[in-house]
Amino acid sequence: FRAVISVRIFSDEKCFGPGIAVLLTRVRELHSLRAAAMSIGMAYSKAWTILKSAETNLGCRLLHSTTGGKHGGGAELTPEAENILAAYEAYSSELRAESDRLFEEHFKGILF
């Protein structure tokens, strides 16, 4: 048995969560929002909507995009996106570790 913790950050609306975190991580690796969306089985239109919603609710741009042309287009994370993603990953990791400790403390001898 184990507990599964998922972190979502809210203001009035949801700003950031596991979906946008995965999407941004894949953009960082693939340098393309379209390729990132495809790699996780998400429609490009949905990825665009999630990205724009997060940017609106966070109040900052998350991607710097260039359109195609002679040298092709691409996307890279803004410094703000890098900072938010790093903080989100660190916080989520620490929260999961503490959750695991508490789960064992409270359920040991009951579920396992």
Backbone bond lengths (Angstrom), bond angles and torsions (degrees), N, CA, C in turn:
res aa  C-N    CA-C-N  psi(-1)  N-CA   C-N-CA  omega(-1)  CA-C   N-CA-C  phi
1 F - - - 1.449 - - 1.522 109.37 -
2 R 1.325 114.34 150.33 1.459 120.51 177.51 1.518 109.46 -158.94
3 A 1.293 115.91 154.93 1.459 121.67 174.05 1.523 108.03 -94.60
4 V 1.311 116.48 145.68 1.459 121.02 177.47 1.528 107.51 -116.70
5 I 1.317 115.34 119.24 1.455 122.17 -178.75 1.521 108.94 -106.45
6 S 1.316 116.42 132.49 1.463 122.14 177.32 1.525 107.48 -126.15
7 V 1.317 116.78 128.90 1.468 121.44 -176.20 1.519 110.20 -100.67
8 R 1.325 115.25 128.82 1.461 122.80 173.67 1.517 107.47 -130.39
9 I 1.327 116.05 133.16 1.454 121.63 -178.01 1.527 108.23 -103.66
10 F 1.335 115.42 130.93 1.465 121.95 -177.38 1.516 111.27 -122.43
11 S 1.318 115.60 148.31 1.467 122.94 159.29 1.522 101.64 -110.45
12 D 1.310 119.43 -113.77 1.459 120.49 168.93 1.530 109.75 -78.34
13 E 1.300 115.81 -31.58 1.467 123.97 179.01 1.525 108.39 -119.11
14 K 1.336 115.67 165.86 1.460 118.78 174.72 1.521 108.28 -66.19
15 C 1.335 116.50 129.81 1.462 122.16 -178.27 1.523 112.30 -103.13
16 F 1.316 116.11 -40.81 1.460 119.98 -169.73 1.514 108.74 -155.44
17 G 1.325 115.91 142.19 1.454 120.47 179.11 1.511 110.46 -162.52
18 P 1.319 116.45 -167.52 1.458 120.18 -175.73 1.526 114.15 -62.07
19 G 1.323 117.98 -33.39 1.464 120.67 -178.98 1.514 112.64 -65.30
20 I 1.339 116.83 -50.23 1.460 119.94 179.84 1.524 110.66 -68.96
21 A 1.333 117.37 -31.62 1.472 120.38 177.54 1.524 110.84 -63.19
22 V 1.326 117.17 -45.63 1.461 121.08 178.02 1.522 110.21 -64.70
23 L 1.317 116.46 -43.23 1.459 120.82 -179.93 1.529 110.98 -60.01
24 L 1.326 117.31 -47.01 1.465 120.64 179.59 1.529 111.86 -65.03
25 T 1.318 116.75 -38.41 1.467 120.44 177.61 1.521 110.50 -60.80
26 R 1.323 116.16 -43.00 1.468 120.49 179.30 1.532 111.38 -69.44
27 V 1.344 118.27 -36.19 1.463 120.46 175.24 1.524 109.45 -61.67
28 R 1.333 116.83 -42.69 1.463 121.02 178.52 1.536 110.39 -57.54
29 E 1.324 116.47 -40.72 1.467 121.21 -178.29 1.530 112.74 -76.69
30 L 1.326 117.18 -39.17 1.461 121.64 -170.80 1.536 114.09 -103.01
31 H 1.335 117.44 -11.98 1.466 122.85 178.82 1.524 113.07 59.47
32 S 1.335 115.78 32.24 1.458 120.25 -179.58 1.516 109.29 -159.70
33 L 1.332 116.53 129.45 1.467 120.44 176.09 1.524 109.94 -67.05
34 R 1.323 116.83 -41.72 1.474 120.58 179.84 1.529 110.89 -61.93
35 A 1.339 117.43 -47.02 1.464 121.10 -179.90 1.532 110.50 -65.76
36 A 1.325 116.85 -38.69 1.465 120.87 178.73 1.525 110.34 -62.15
37 A 1.325 116.26 -47.17 1.468 120.56 179.38 1.523 110.43 -60.51
38 M 1.320 116.79 -46.67 1.461 120.65 -179.25 1.541 111.01 -61.53
39 S 1.321 117.10 -37.55 1.469 120.72 -176.90 1.524 112.98 -66.80
40 I 1.329 116.76 -21.90 1.471 119.58 178.63 1.524 111.87 -110.66
41 G 1.329 115.94 12.83 1.460 120.43 176.47 1.514 113.95 71.46
42 M 1.319 116.72 31.12 1.460 121.59 -179.09 1.524 108.74 -111.75
43 A 1.303 116.38 140.35 1.459 120.47 175.32 1.530 109.16 -65.18
44 Y 1.316 115.97 142.73 1.461 120.82 178.77 1.528 110.65 -57.57
45 S 1.320 117.08 -40.19 1.468 120.35 -179.45 1.530 111.19 -62.56
46 K 1.324 117.14 -37.60 1.463 120.31 177.85 1.523 110.33 -68.93
47 A 1.335 116.71 -42.00 1.465 120.85 178.43 1.528 109.94 -60.04
48 W 1.327 116.39 -43.78 1.458 121.10 179.48 1.532 110.56 -62.31
49 T 1.324 116.36 -43.59 1.465 120.90 179.59 1.529 111.23 -63.28
50 I 1.328 116.82 -45.15 1.470 121.14 179.19 1.525 110.33 -61.83
51 L 1.311 116.14 -44.61 1.464 121.41 179.94 1.520 110.97 -61.25
52 K 1.326 117.65 -49.54 1.459 121.29 -178.03 1.528 111.48 -64.63
53 S 1.321 117.08 -38.55 1.460 120.78 177.46 1.531 110.68 -63.56
54 A 1.321 116.92 -44.65 1.467 120.77 178.49 1.523 110.53 -62.37
55 E 1.331 117.18 -43.76 1.461 120.26 179.59 1.528 111.16 -61.65
56 T 1.318 116.54 -43.58 1.465 120.78 179.19 1.523 110.83 -62.16
57 N 1.330 116.69 -47.64 1.460 120.49 -175.80 1.523 113.19 -73.45
58 L 1.331 117.48 -28.99 1.463 120.61 177.66 1.528 112.28 -85.65
59 G 1.328 116.57 -21.94 1.450 120.43 179.43 1.516 114.26 80.16
60 C 1.323 117.22 23.65 1.462 120.53 178.25 1.525 110.10 -152.65
61 R 1.306 115.53 158.29 1.457 120.33 176.01 1.525 108.78 -78.02
62 L 1.331 115.27 143.29 1.459 120.82 178.87 1.527 112.14 -106.83
63 L 1.327 116.27 -25.84 1.461 120.37 -179.81 1.515 110.78 -126.59
64 H 1.317 114.04 145.19 1.451 121.40 168.31 1.515 104.92 -110.05
65 S 1.332 116.64 116.43 1.464 121.21 -175.70 1.512 110.52 -113.95
66 T 1.323 114.88 147.05 1.455 121.33 171.71 1.513 107.38 -123.90
67 T 1.324 115.41 142.69 1.459 119.55 -179.18 1.513 110.00 -80.49
68 G 1.315 115.58 164.44 1.464 121.47 -179.27 1.516 111.45 -63.44
69 G 1.282 115.68 -177.04 1.453 121.74 -178.24 1.509 108.28 150.58
70 K 1.303 115.83 -153.49 1.459 121.29 -177.15 1.530 112.10 -55.24
71 H 1.328 116.87 -41.89 1.462 120.75 -177.64 1.527 112.89 -103.82
72 G 1.326 117.00 9.24 1.462 121.16 178.98 1.516 111.53 77.80
73 G 1.293 115.30 164.39 1.456 120.55 179.33 1.511 110.13 -97.95
74 G 1.299 115.39 -172.12 1.446 119.19 178.32 1.504 111.15 173.95
75 A 1.302 114.68 178.65 1.459 120.98 179.44 1.515 109.03 -144.79
76 E 1.309 114.56 144.88 1.465 119.70 173.85 1.513 108.51 -139.84
77 L 1.313 115.51 154.19 1.448 120.41 179.60 1.524 109.80 -71.64
78 T 1.325 115.48 141.32 1.461 120.28 174.04 1.533 108.02 -74.41
79 P 1.317 117.70 163.08 1.467 119.55 174.83 1.536 112.12 -56.36
80 E 1.335 116.52 -37.10 1.474 120.07 177.98 1.527 110.79 -62.72
81 A 1.321 116.84 -42.53 1.463 120.75 178.68 1.526 110.60 -64.12
82 E 1.322 116.80 -42.06 1.470 120.28 178.23 1.525 110.26 -59.82
83 N 1.333 117.00 -44.06 1.464 121.03 -179.85 1.520 112.23 -65.93
84 I 1.327 116.64 -44.98 1.469 120.75 179.77 1.521 110.09 -64.00
85 L 1.329 117.18 -44.92 1.462 121.31 -179.33 1.523 111.06 -63.08
86 A 1.318 117.92 -43.68 1.471 121.20 178.88 1.528 110.86 -62.88
87 A 1.326 116.68 -44.35 1.467 120.35 179.30 1.527 110.59 -64.51
88 Y 1.335 116.52 -42.79 1.461 121.45 179.60 1.529 111.01 -61.10
89 E 1.331 116.47 -45.88 1.462 120.43 -179.37 1.521 111.51 -64.97
90 A 1.334 117.77 -43.01 1.464 121.34 179.05 1.525 110.84 -64.38
91 Y 1.324 116.74 -47.24 1.465 121.40 179.85 1.525 110.57 -61.08
92 S 1.325 116.94 -46.68 1.466 121.21 -179.37 1.521 111.23 -61.30
93 S 1.321 116.77 -42.10 1.462 121.25 179.81 1.526 111.47 -63.45
94 E 1.323 116.28 -46.45 1.464 120.25 179.11 1.523 111.32 -65.62
95 L 1.313 116.81 -38.62 1.461 121.10 178.94 1.528 110.85 -64.64
96 R 1.329 117.02 -41.80 1.473 120.37 177.88 1.522 111.47 -63.88
97 A 1.320 116.81 -41.23 1.476 120.29 178.79 1.525 110.38 -62.11
98 E 1.319 116.62 -44.50 1.471 119.83 178.76 1.528 110.72 -67.49
99 S 1.316 116.79 -37.71 1.458 120.79 176.92 1.528 110.84 -61.64
100 D 1.323 116.82 -43.72 1.472 120.74 178.22 1.519 110.59 -60.34
101 R 1.340 116.56 -43.29 1.466 120.72 179.54 1.527 110.54 -62.61
102 L 1.316 116.94 -46.87 1.463 121.06 -179.79 1.522 112.08 -66.38
103 F 1.321 116.70 -38.22 1.461 120.38 178.56 1.519 110.24 -60.61
104 E 1.322 115.58 -47.14 1.465 118.76 178.82 1.521 110.85 -62.95
105 E 1.326 117.01 -43.03 1.463 121.49 179.85 1.530 111.86 -58.98
106 H 1.309 117.45 -41.74 1.456 121.09 -173.50 1.527 114.62 -90.07
107 F 1.328 118.11 -26.65 1.456 120.34 -174.64 1.529 114.83 -110.59
108 K 1.337 118.33 -7.85 1.447 120.32 178.68 1.520 109.21 -62.56
109 G 1.294 116.30 130.48 1.457 121.51 -176.98 1.515 113.23 90.57
110 I 1.313 116.43 -12.58 1.465 120.99 177.74 1.525 110.27 -105.46
111 L 1.342 116.15 -53.83 1.457 120.75 -179.76 1.530 113.33 -100.52
112 F 1.315 116.79 -19.69 1.467 120.61 -178.95 1.504 110.28 -152.77
